[in-house]
Amino acid sequence: MITARINGQEEIFSSSLSVSAFLEEKGYRSDRVAVEKNGAIVPKREHESCLIDDGDTLEVVSFVGGG
C-alpha cells in the first residue's frame, strides 16, 4: 500500500501511480494544474514519468480563469 498526503489529505493507493494517472483519476484537467511533489514543482512533461511513492507529499493547484 502507498500512503501519500495530497493537498493536506491522506490518500491510500494499492500501488504506485504516476502524477498523470492520479490527476486523471481525480478528474483534474492536466492543462490547468500545477503539481508540487515534496516541495519541488513537477514539470508537466514529467507528469507521466513521475511516480507517487509511499510517504510523498503533493500539492495540486488548479488555475481558475476570470476577471
N, C-alpha and C positions, 0 to 999 in steps of 0.2 A: 504494500500500500504506500502511496505517495501522499504526504500531507504538506500543503503549501498554504501560505497566508496571502490572500488576494484581496486587495482593497480593504484590508483590515479583518476579513472574514476567513476562517479556516475552511479550506476545501480539501476533500479527500478523493483521490483518484486510484483506480485499480492498478495503473501503471503510468510510467512517464508519458507525457504527450507534448507536442510542440506548442509553442505560443500560438501559432496559426490555428491549430486544431482546437485549442482552448477558446480562442476568440470566436471561431465558427460555432462551437458547441453552445456558447453563451449568447449567441445572437449579435455580437458586435460587428460593426462594419469596419473591416481592417483599414480602409482608407480614411477613417475618421477617428482613429485612436492613436495614442502614444502609449508604449509599454516600457515600464522600468522594472528590471529584474535585479534584486539585491543591490539597489542603489545605482545601477547603470542603465542608461537608455538602450533598448534593443532596437537597432535599426530595422525598418520594415523589411529590407532584403534578407534579414536573418530570422524573421518570424517562423519560417518553415523549418529551419535547422536548429533553432534554439529550443532545447527541451526544458520543461518544468520538472525539477528534481525535488526529492524529499528535503524539506526544510527551507525551500526558496520563499522569498517574499516578492510579490509582484504588485505593482500599481498600474491600473489601466485607466487612462484618462480619455474621455470622449470629447471631441470637439463639437460645439454647437454653433450653428450659423445664426445670424440675425443682426439686428441693428437698431 
